[in-house]
Amino acid sequence: MANLPSTYKKIVAVKFGTNFRDVTKVVDAPMPVPEEGQVLVKNRFVGINASDVNFTAGKYDPNAKLPFDCGFEGLGEVIAVGPGTSIAVGTPVMYMVYGAFSEYKVVPTNRLTKVKKIAPEYIPCQVSAGTAAISLDKLADLKSGETVFVSAAAGGTGQFAVQWAKKAGCHVIGTCSSQEKANFLKTLGCDRTINYKTENINEVLKAEYPNGLDVVYESVGGEMFETCFNNLKVRGRLVIIGYISKYGTDTSSQVMPFLASLPQKVLTKSLSVRGFFLPHYPVEMFTFPGKIAEMYNNGQIKSLVDTGKKLPNGPFVGIDKVADAVEYLYTGKSLGKIVVEIK
């Protein structure tokens, strides 16, 4: 601890809202000291998630008091340990705790996962891959030969949903917004890519999949949700892991005409519509990342990250670039999981 600076930088929310740049601030904080059962991690990479703006809006914690730390996941090396801690200084680790958008972070040892090396490709093995793997395992009841539809398939979590469904022996349809993304999805084994910029999703499904979809992994919401739902077959399952198209809006007073017919359609086709929120599965949440990281180590799964290196304001390096990275996610142009390097 003697060689560490006395302060470090982190991002805090100073007001509630979904405009990340407007409601957050980079501040200096005194260097923390790990207590028993804790370690101090020097962050090297942090992960960007669509739900970062839900967090700053206070949607996940109605009792949140300003200011509060932001960010869900990080990766770095242990540089100090608390009393009675068995993890060695220098160990590369990844973790999921609130407040990860920080140069240094104190993390309980039961929230750590050891990794082979410091590499950004491990970041997606946590929130993104965990959401895909756990939700599909627990809620989708995948069976070999079934048809699975993945929205935003080339994104942080979509890439893992495609691979998880393929490993279950399913036929996978993935939506995306560019040929580059479609090409990437094909490397994952995606059987049918739909570029919604050039093809009408509903028309493709009606023409090529007239029998309907067995499972939908849905993260977009709005019109995408309606299209997916209407194309489910009898006993189809729709798993909602997000609704990114509505994250920046107030949906509390919005009424969708589609919802009026929802109960009848669910009943007459024996459909299942289930939501998935990762923190509601705490045991799996902190055990799956290690399993997925090992799969990545063994070449059993791919993990693509986007560091913004192709952007005029990229690559994303430094805590000050987190706001740029969040805004980039909402352009819909990212490929894979967006990560920010922390120096």
C-alpha positions in Angstrom: 0.0 0.0 0.0 3.0 2.3 0.6 3.6 2.7 -3.1 0.0 3.6 -4.0 -1.2 7.1 -4.7 -3.2 8.7 -1.9 -6.3 9.2 -4.1 -7.8 7.6 -7.2 -10.6 8.5 -9.7 -14.0 6.9 -9.9 -17.4 7.7 -11.5 -20.4 8.6 -9.3 -24.0 9.5 -10.2 -24.7 13.0 -8.9 -28.3 13.1 -10.0 -30.9 10.5 -11.3 -31.4 10.1 -15.0 -30.6 8.0 -18.1 -28.3 10.5 -19.8 -25.1 9.0 -18.4 -22.8 11.9 -19.3 -25.2 14.4 -17.8 -25.9 12.6 -14.5 -22.4 11.3 -13.6 -19.1 12.9 -12.6 -15.5 11.7 -12.3 -14.3 12.4 -8.8 -11.2 11.9 -6.7 -11.5 9.6 -3.7 -9.1 8.5 -0.9 -7.4 5.2 -1.6 -9.3 2.5 0.2 -7.7 -0.2 2.4 -9.0 -3.8 2.1 -10.4 -5.3 5.3 -10.8 -9.0 6.3 -12.2 -11.0 3.4 -11.4 -8.2 0.9 -8.8 -7.4 -1.7 -7.8 -4.2 -3.5 -8.0 -4.5 -7.3 -6.2 -2.2 -9.7 -8.7 -2.1 -12.6 -7.3 -2.7 -16.1 -10.7 -3.1 -17.9 -14.3 -2.4 -17.1 -17.4 -3.5 -18.9 -20.1 -1.3 -20.4 -23.7 -2.6 -20.1 -27.0 -1.2 -21.5 -28.4 -1.2 -18.0 -25.8 1.3 -16.8 -28.3 4.0 -17.6 -31.1 2.2 -15.6 -28.7 2.1 -12.7 -28.0 5.8 -12.8 -31.8 6.4 -13.1 -32.2 4.6 -9.8 -34.5 1.9 -11.3 -32.6 -1.0 -9.6 -32.6 0.5 -6.1 -35.6 2.6 -5.1 -33.6 3.5 -1.9 -30.5 4.8 -3.7 -29.0 7.9 -2.2 -27.0 10.4 -4.2 -24.1 10.4 -4.9 -23.5 6.7 -5.6 -20.8 4.7 -7.5 -21.5 3.3 -11.0 -20.5 0.3 -13.0 -21.1 -3.4 -12.6 -18.0 -5.3 -13.6 -14.2 -5.0 -13.8 -11.0 -6.9 -14.4 -7.5 -6.3 -13.0 -4.9 -7.5 -10.6 -4.9 -7.8 -6.9 -2.5 -5.3 -5.4 -3.3 -5.5 -1.7 -5.2 -8.0 0.5 -7.0 -7.8 3.8 -6.1 -9.8 6.9 -6.7 -13.6 6.6 -7.1 -13.4 2.8 -5.5 -16.3 0.8 -5.4 -14.7 -2.6 -1.9 -13.6 -3.5 -0.9 -10.1 -4.6 -0.5 -10.0 -8.4 -3.3 -12.5 -9.1 -5.4 -11.5 -12.2 -9.1 -11.4 -11.3 -12.5 -10.4 -12.6 -15.4 -9.3 -10.5 -19.0 -8.1 -10.3 -19.8 -5.5 -7.7 -21.4 -2.1 -7.9 -19.0 0.8 -8.4 -16.7 -0.9 -10.9 -16.2 2.4 -12.9 -13.1 3.1 -10.9 -9.3 3.0 -11.1 -9.1 0.9 -7.9 -11.8 -1.2 -6.2 -12.1 -3.0 -2.9 -13.8 -6.3 -3.7 -15.0 -9.1 -1.3 -13.1 -12.4 -2.1 -16.4 -14.2 -2.7 -17.1 -11.9 -5.6 -13.8 -12.6 -7.4 -13.1 -15.0 -10.2 -9.5 -15.8 -11.0 -8.5 -15.6 -14.6 -5.6 -16.9 -16.6 -4.3 -13.4 -17.6 -5.2 -9.8 -17.9 -7.2 -9.7 -21.1 -10.4 -7.8 -22.0 -12.1 -10.9 -23.4 -12.7 -12.1 -19.9 -15.0 -9.2 -19.1 -17.9 -10.5 -21.2 -17.7 -13.8 -19.3 -19.5 -12.1 -16.4 -22.7 -10.0 -16.9 -23.1 -10.7 -20.6 -22.4 -14.4 -20.9 -23.8 -15.1 -17.4 -27.1 -13.5 -18.5 -27.3 -15.6 -21.6 -26.2 -18.9 -20.1 -28.2 -18.8 -16.9 -31.4 -17.4 -18.5 -31.4 -20.0 -21.3 -30.6 -22.8 -18.9 -33.1 -21.8 -16.2 -36.0 -20.4 -18.3 -35.8 -21.5 -21.9 -35.7 -25.3 -21.6 -33.7 -25.6 -24.8 -34.1 -28.9 -26.7 -32.0 -30.1 -29.6 -33.5 -29.3 -33.0 -35.6 -26.3 -31.7 -35.6 -22.9 -33.4 -34.2 -20.1 -31.3 -34.4 -16.4 -32.1 -31.8 -14.0 -30.7 -32.3 -10.2 -31.0 -29.3 -7.9 -31.0 -27.3 -11.1 -31.6 -23.9 -9.5 -32.3 -24.0 -7.5 -29.0 -22.4 -8.2 -25.7 -24.9 -10.8 -24.5 -26.4 -11.8 -27.8 -23.1 -13.3 -29.0 -23.2 -15.8 -26.0 -26.9 -16.6 -26.5 -26.2 -17.6 -30.0 -23.3 -19.9 -28.9 -25.3 -21.3 -26.0 -28.2 -22.2 -28.1 -25.9 -23.8 -30.8 -24.3 -25.9 -28.1 -27.8 -27.2 -27.2 -28.2 -28.3 -30.8 -30.6 -25.6 -31.8 -31.2 -23.8 -35.1 -30.4 -20.2 -34.3 -31.7 -17.0 -36.0 -29.9 -13.8 -35.1 -30.7 -10.1 -35.8 -28.1 -7.5 -36.5 -27.7 -4.1 -38.3 -24.7 -4.6 -40.6 -23.0 -7.0 -42.9 -19.9 -7.0 -40.6 -22.1 -8.1 -37.7 -23.7 -10.8 -39.9 -20.3 -12.1 -40.9 -19.3 -12.3 -37.2 -22.5 -14.2 -36.3 -21.8 -16.7 -39.0 -18.4 -17.4 -37.3 -20.4 -18.3 -34.1 -22.5 -20.8 -36.1 -25.6 -18.7 -36.4 -27.8 -20.4 -39.0 -29.8 -17.4 -40.3 -28.8 -13.8 -39.8 -31.3 -11.1 -40.4 -30.0 -7.6 -41.0 -33.0 -5.5 -40.0 -31.6 -2.6 -42.0 -32.1 -4.5 -45.3 -34.7 -7.1 -44.4 -38.1 -7.1 -42.6 -37.8 -9.4 -39.7 -41.5 -10.3 -39.6 -41.6 -11.0 -43.3 -38.5 -13.3 -43.1 -40.0 -15.2 -40.1 -43.4 -15.7 -41.8 -41.8 -16.8 -45.1 -38.9 -19.0 -43.8 -40.3 -20.1 -40.4 -44.0 -20.6 -40.9 -44.2 -23.0 -38.1 -43.0 -20.4 -35.7 -40.2 -20.0 -33.1 -39.6 -22.3 -30.1 -37.6 -19.9 -28.1 -36.9 -16.1 -28.2 -34.0 -14.4 -26.4 -35.1 -10.8 -26.3 -33.2 -7.7 -25.3 -34.6 -4.9 -27.5 -38.3 -4.4 -26.5 -40.9 -2.4 -28.4 -41.7 -3.5 -31.9 -39.0 -6.2 -31.7 -40.8 -7.8 -28.7 -44.1 -7.7 -30.5 -42.7 -9.3 -33.7 -41.0 -12.1 -31.7 -44.1 -12.8 -29.6 -46.4 -13.0 -32.6 -44.1 -15.5 -34.2 -43.9 -18.0 -31.3 -45.3 -21.4 -32.0 -47.6 -23.3 -29.6 -45.8 -23.8 -26.2 -43.1 -21.2 -27.3 -41.0 -19.5 -24.7 -39.9 -15.9 -24.7 -37.2 -14.8 -22.3 -36.9 -11.1 -21.7 -33.4 -10.0 -20.5 -33.8 -6.3 -21.5 -35.6 -3.7 -23.4 -32.9 -1.4 -24.6 -35.0 0.5 -27.1 -37.0 2.0 -24.1 -34.2 2.5 -21.6 -34.0 6.3 -22.3 -37.7 6.9 -22.1 -40.4 6.8 -19.4 -42.6 3.8 -20.2 -44.8 4.0 -17.0 -47.6 5.8 -18.8 -47.3 4.2 -22.3 -50.0 1.9 -23.4 -49.3 -0.6 -26.2 -52.5 -1.7 -28.0 -50.7 -5.0 -28.5 -50.9 -5.7 -24.8 -54.7 -5.9 -24.9 -54.5 -9.2 -26.8 -51.6 -10.6 -24.9 -53.5 -12.8 -22.3 -55.6 -14.4 -25.1 -52.5 -15.2 -27.2 -50.7 -16.6 -24.2 -53.6 -18.8 -23.3 -54.6 -20.1 -26.8 -51.0 -21.0 -27.7 -49.8 -22.0 -24.2 -47.0 -19.5 -24.4 -44.5 -18.6 -21.7 -43.1 -15.1 -21.3 -40.5 -14.8 -18.6 -38.2 -12.1 -17.4 -34.6 -12.5 -16.3 -32.7 -10.2 -14.0 -29.2 -11.5 -13.2 -29.0 -10.5 -9.5 -32.1 -12.7 -8.8 -29.9 -15.7 -9.4 -27.0 -15.0 -6.9 -25.6 -18.5 -6.7 -25.3 -18.9 -10.5 -24.3 -15.3 -11.0 -21.0 -15.9 -9.2 -20.3 -19.5 -10.3 -21.0 -19.3 -14.0 -18.3 -16.7 -14.9 -15.5 -19.1 -13.9 -17.1 -21.9 -15.9 -17.5 -19.6 -19.0 -13.9 -18.2 -18.6 -12.7 -21.8 -18.6 -14.7 -22.5 -21.8 -13.0 -19.5 -23.3 -9.6 -20.7 -22.2 -10.3 -24.0 -23.9 -11.6 -22.5 -27.1 -15.1 -23.8 -26.5 -16.6 -20.3 -26.7 -15.7 -17.1 -28.4 -15.7 -13.7 -26.7 -15.5 -10.5 -28.8 -14.9 -7.1 -27.3 -15.2 -3.6 -28.8 -12.7 -1.1 -27.5 -13.9 1.7 -29.8 -10.6 1.7 -31.6 -12.2 2.5 -35.0 -13.9 5.6 -33.7 -12.6 9.2 -34.0 -12.7 9.5 -30.2 -11.4 6.0 -29.6 -10.0 3.8 -28.4 -11.7 3.9 -24.9 -8.7 4.3 -22.6 -9.1 6.0 -19.2 -11.9 6.5 -16.7 -12.9 9.7 -18.5 -13.8 7.6 -21.6 -16.6 5.6 -19.9 -19.3 8.2 -20.9 -18.1 8.0 -24.5 -18.4 4.2 -24.3 -21.9 4.2 -22.9 -23.0 6.6 -25.6 -21.4 4.4 -28.3 -23.4 1.4 -27.1 -26.6 3.3 -27.8 -25.6 4.1 -31.4 -26.2 0.4 -32.2 -22.8 0.3 -34.0 -20.8 -1.7 -31.6 -19.7 -5.2 -32.3 -19.4 -7.5 -29.3 -19.0 -6.3 -25.7 -17.8 -2.7 -25.2 -15.0 -2.4 -22.7 -12.9 0.5 -21.4 -9.3 0.2 -20.6 -8.3 1.8 -17.3 -4.8 3.2 -16.8 
